[in-house]
Amino acid sequence: MTEIKLTNSKTRRKEIFTPIDPRNVRMYVCGPTVYDRAHIGNARPVIVFDVLYRLLRHVYGVDHVTYVRNFTDVDDKINAKAAETGRPIREITDETTQWYLEDMRAVGALDPDEMPRATEYIGAMITMIEGLIAGGHAYEAEGHVLFAVESYRDYGRLSGRSIDDMIAGARVEVAPYKRNPMDFVLWKPSSGDLPGWDSPWGRGRPGWHIECSAMSYELLGETFDIHGGGNDLMFPHHENEIAQSCCAHPQGGFARYWLHNEMLQVEGRKMSKSLGNFFTVRDLLDGHDGLPGVPGEVIRFVFLSTHYRKPMDWTAEKADQAKATLRKWRRMTEGVVPGEPAPEVVTALADDLNTAGAISVLHGIDHPAVLLGSANLLGLLTPDLGGWEDAGVDLTSYADRLSTLRQTAMETKDFSAVDAMKAALLEAGVEVRMSKTGVALEPGPNFDAGKLEGLL
């Protein structure tokens, strides 16, 4: 069996991955807060952990992997959106959840096995909070329930910070009812205009961190294999998840391997609305600010061309290069049944998800079936992501024009117009084949429709 190595954020070492139960490999990844469209940075962990999901299924079997990714559908940002728009909260979260699924499918991500909504697990959260209070790890104060960080001696181990360092360097909510500035909210009161549920502490709603602990416990158990997300979640979200989960279930170990992806930049700069380089996945897919849309497969290729633990820079140049490569590979594998992935591709992915290394291997594969099977393991060249390479490309009129010019040239013996049009087609990335039976034109891997203007 393939040996998988993963960099565990908790130990800061690359470790051999040994599942608790090879017949049920379990992974939890933090999902979106559903109040608006997902921006392209949100897509990075989705694509990264989709590749890990595909690798685990390849190694352990499709029926032996359980992947959970949640939807946060109770949150102050959602409440604010409802107040701003006058729309019901459930309408907003249903719509945004569907947007998210459509956008992530468009970049080739498989749906996880379980996609729980936080509001479906309020009872489990209340039960966990009650246990934490009973165990001396949480306390009620002024309608709130807070986790006492000093009750968990390993608090800060994931992020590598001490409580004193965190207090000194963090913006913490100043609240007189907190025993320690770093104590975090498990439950908070809700006014009549906000969503709320009955609890032993009054009508209220959960804090952000408790939901993932409750849902992962209900769906994966007190100890599971992998927990993932962006490195911006390491503190405080993942740190708090560990603390409350390990205190609620002291016999368990919560997640054994922690994986975090680095952040995304755009054209070498941090993505920011103030810089004008902030856009959503849907913006990129459909086109924005006068720019044409980018196929989901191209987005995926660009993302996978950088190792997940390194900052990724989205550039138009990378997208153009990806488009050319993918168009070439799709031509090579047209009509081919996928074979087993090349061992070198599997080895690269098994080495801490080295997707960039796997793509380098793909460039050297000349066997179409092996290329297709290997690319499929990365979620590339799949039927669902195809069609873009020929979309809107009809070269019939150009072939007719070249055929007419050739007929005229054969009569006049002047082939300069034929040569000029052929050169222009080649410059546009069109493959030109001329024979006694006629003229055949086909978009090549570097096809650029914009360069065809003025040829007719």
N, C-alpha and C positions, 0 to 999 in steps of 0.2 A: 504493500500500500504506500502511496505517495506520502512522504514526510512533509508536513506543513510547518513553517516557522513564522511566527508573528511577533512584532515588537509590542511588548506589553507595557503600556504607559505606567502601570502601577509599580513595576520592578525596574523600568527603564532598560530592559534587556530584550534582545531577540531570543525567543524561547520556542522550543518544539511544542507544537500544539497537540495536546492529548485530551480528547473529549472525555467527559464524565461517563457518557454512554454513547459508543459509536453508532448505536441503533437510533439515537435521538440526539443529534447535535443541536444545541440551542443557542440562538443569538437574538439579542435585543438591541435595537437602534432607536435613538430618540428621534421622533418625527416632528412635524410642523405644528405651530400654533395657527389655527385656521381662521384668519381674519382678512387675508389679502393674498394676492398672487405670490408665488415663490420666486425670489430673485435667483440669479444664476449661481450665487454662492451656496444657496440652499440645495442645489442639485449635486454639488460635489460629494457630500457624504452618501447621498442616495446612489450615485453611480459607483463609488468606491465599495460600499457594502453590498451592492448588487453583484459585483465581480466576486467578492468573497463568498456570497451565497451560492453563486454558480460553481465556484471551485469546490466548496464543501459538498454540494450535490454531486459533482463529478467524482469526488473521492469516496464519499460515504454512501451515495445513492440518493436519488430524488426523494424517496419516501422516508429518509432517515435524517432530515434536517428540518428544524422548525425555526422560522424567522419571524420575529415580531417587531413591528414598527407602529408606534402609537400616533393618535391625533389628539392634540390638546385643544379641546373645544369648550373649556371654561377658563377664562383669562381676562384680565382687566383690559387688554388691547381689544378683545372681542366686544366687551361691554362698551368701550369707547366708540367702536365702529357702529354699534347698534344705536347709541345715543346720537351720533353724528348723522346717521342716515335715516333714522326712524324705522329701520327694518327689524323684524324679529331676530333674535340671536340664532335660533335654530335655522332660519332661512339663510343667514349669512354663513354659518358653519357648514351646512349641507352644500351650499354652492361652492364655497372655497375648498372643501374637501374634494369635491368632484374635479375642480380645476387642477388641484394638486395631482390627483391620480392621472388625469389626462396628460398633464405636462411631463410627469415622470415616465409614463409609458412612452411618450414621444421621444425620449432620449434613451429608450431601450431598457428601462428598469422593469424587472419582473415584480408583480405584486407580492408582498410578503405573505406568509401563510396566515398570519393574524394581524389585523389592523384595528386594534381596540380604540374606542373613543373614551376619553377620560370620564365623561358624564355617565357612562355605562358602569363605572366601577366606584361610584361614590361610597356605596356600602362597604366595599373592601377597604377603602381608604379610612373610613370611620373606625372600622374594626382594628386596623393597624395602629391608628393613633391611640385608641383606647389601650392597646397593649403596651405602647411606648410610655404612656402615663403610668400604667400599673407597674412598669419596670423601672420607674424613676428616671426615664430618659426624656420626658416631656412634661410640661406643666401648663396649666390654664391660667390666663391672666387677662382680665378685662375683655372677656368674650373671645379672646384668641387662645390658640394652643401653640406653644413654641417648643422646638426641639432644643434641649440643653446640650450644646456642643461639648462642654467639659465632661459630660457623662460618657463620652466615647473617646478613649485614649488615643486611637489611631486617626483622629480627625486631622486632615491635612496631609495624610500620607500620599494620596494620589497626586495632588498638585505640588507636593514637596514644600509646604509652608507650615509654619507653626501658627497657633491661634494668635499669638502676640503680633507676628508679622502680618497676618491677615487683617487684624484690627487696625494696624498702623497704615497699611497700604490700600485698604478697601473703603469704598463709600458704603457705610452701613446705615440702615434705617435707625434714626434716633427715636427710641420709644421708651418711655419711663417704665413700662411693664416688663421690659427685657432684663433678665438677670445678667446676661452677658451680651455685649453688642453684636456678637456673631451668632447668637441664637436665631434660628430662622422659623418662619411661620409654617405650621402644618395645617391650621384651620383658622379662618377669619370670619368675622360676622358680616352678614349681608343686609343692607337696607332693603326696603320694600321694592325699590325699582331695579334691584340687581338679582341675578339668579341665585338661588339658595336652596339648601336642603336641611331638613330637621336633623339635629344631632344632640348628643348629651350636653353640648356647650351652647346650644341655641341654634337658631337658623343661621346658616352660613355656607361657606364654600371652601374647598381645599386650597392650600398653597400649591405652588407649581411643582415642587420637588416630590411630594408624596405620591403623586399620581403614577410616576414611572415605577416606583418601588412596589406599589400595590398591584399594578397591572402585570409587571414582570413576575411577581410572586404567584399571582393567580394563573398565569399562562405557562410559566416556565419552572416554577418551583423556587425554593429558598436558595438553591445554588444552581447556576447555569454556566454555560461555557464562555460566551463572548458578549461584551457590551461595547457598543460603538457610538460614535458621534463626532462632531467637529471639535477641535481643541478649544474653541471658545466656551464649550460646555463643561470643560474639566473642573473649573471652579466658577461659581459655587455649585452648579446643578449636580454634576456627577459626584462631587465630594459629599454633598448632602444626601444623595441617594445611598451611597455606601454607608454613611453613618446611621441613617434611620433603618435601613434594611438589615444591617448586621446587628443592631440593637433589638429590632423587632423579632429577628430569627437568629439568635446567637449560636444555634447549632449549625447554621448554614454559613456559606461563604460569599453569598451574593454572586457577583460575576468573577470568574477566574482570570480572564484575559480582557484587558481594556485596550481598545484601539481608537486612536484619534487622528483625524485628517487635518492637514494644515489649511489655511485660508486661501482665498482666491483674490487675484488682482485683475485689473483690466488695463491693458496696454501699459503695464509697468507701474500702475498706481493703484492704491487702495480704492476699492469701489465705494463711491460716495455720491449722494444726490447733489451735493454742493459742487462736485467736480464735473457733473453731467455725464458720468460714466456708470450710473446705476440703472440696471434694467432687469426685467424679469425674464424667466425662461420663455414665457409666451412672447415677449417682445422679440427675443432672439429668434424664435421659431417663425414668427409671422413677419418679421421685419419692423424696424423702428427708426424714427428720425431720418427717413428717406433712404435707409439702408435695406437691402433685400433680406428676406428670411434666410436662416441657416438651417439645413436639415438636421433633425435630431441625431442622426447617426454621426454627423460631422461634429456636433457638440460633444458627443460621447467620446469620439476618437481624440479630440483635443484634450479633454479632461484626463483620459487614460495615458496620454503621452508624457505626463509628469507623475512621479511617484507620489503616493497619497500623503507621505510624511514631509513633503516639500511644498513650499508656496507655489501655487499655480498661476500662471499669467495668461489670461485670455487675450489673444490678439487676432486681428483680421487676417494677418499673414498666415498664422497657424491654421486658421479655418480654411483658407484657400489651399494650403498644402494638404490638409486632411481630405478635402473634397477631391483633389486630384488623385491621391492614393486610393481612396475608397472607390472612386469611379473605375480605376484600373483593376482593382481586385474584383469588383462586381462583374466586369467584363470577363475576367479570367475564370470566374466560378459560375457563370451563367449556365443554368440547366444541369448543374453538378449536384450529386447527392453528397452531403457532408460525410467525411470520414472521421476516424479518431483523431483528436488533436495531437499535434507533434509533441513528443515527450519534452522537448526543450521549452515549449510554451508552458506546459504544465509545471515544469521545474521552476521557470521564472515566476509564475504566479504563486507557487508554493513557497517561494523565498520572500516572505513578507509582502505579498501582493505587488511584485515588481512588474506592473503593467507596462511601463516604458520598455523594460527588457523584453517582455513578451511581444510587444509590437515590433521591436528590432528583429526578433526571430521571424515574425510574419513576413517581413520584407525579403527574407532569403528563401522562402518556401515557393517552389515552382510547381508543385503537384496540386492541381486545383481542389481535389477532394480533401487533402490534408490542410490546405490553406483555409478552406471553408469551415472545416470542423474546428480548427484552431481559433479562427476569428469568432466563431459562434460561442466558444468558451468565454470570450471577452464581451459577448453581447453585440458583436459586430457582424455585418453581412447577413443578418437575420431577415426573413421575409417581411416581418412587420415594419422594419426600418427601410425597406427598399422602395423603389419607384421614383425617388427624387432625382436619380442620376439621368433619367431620360425625360423628366417632367418638363413640358413646355418646349421640348426640342423637336422641331419638325424641319428636317433638312431637305424635304422633297423639292421645294421650289428652287433651292440652291443647286440641287442635282440636275434639275431640268434646265436651269440657266447654263450650267457648265456643259451639259450635253449639247445644247443649242450652239454654244460658242465653239465647241469641238467640231460639230458638223459643218459650221461655216468655215472654220479654219482648214478643214480637209479639202474644201473647195477652193479657198483662196491661197492656201499654203502659208498663211500668216497665223502662227500659233501664239503671238504675243498676248492676246486677250485671254487665251486659255491659260497660259503660264501665269499671268497676273492674278486671275481669279483663283487658280489652284494655290498659289503662294499665299494669298489672303486667307483662304480656308485653312491652310496648314498653320498659319500664324494664329488663327482663332482656335487651334487645338482640334480641328476636324481631321479625321483620317479619311484620305481620298483614295479610292480604288477605281481605276479606269480600265475597262477591257472592251473587247469587241461587242460584248452584249450590252454595254451601257456604263453608266456612272453610278457608283455607290458611295454614299457619304455616311459617316458615323462619328458621333462625339467621342473624342479621345479622352485620356485621363486629365489633360490640361485644358479641356474645352472651356471657352469663354464666349458666351452668346453675344456679349456686348461688342465684340470685334467683328461681328457679321454685318453690322449696320452699314448701309450704303453699297452692299455688294449686288443688290438686285436692281 
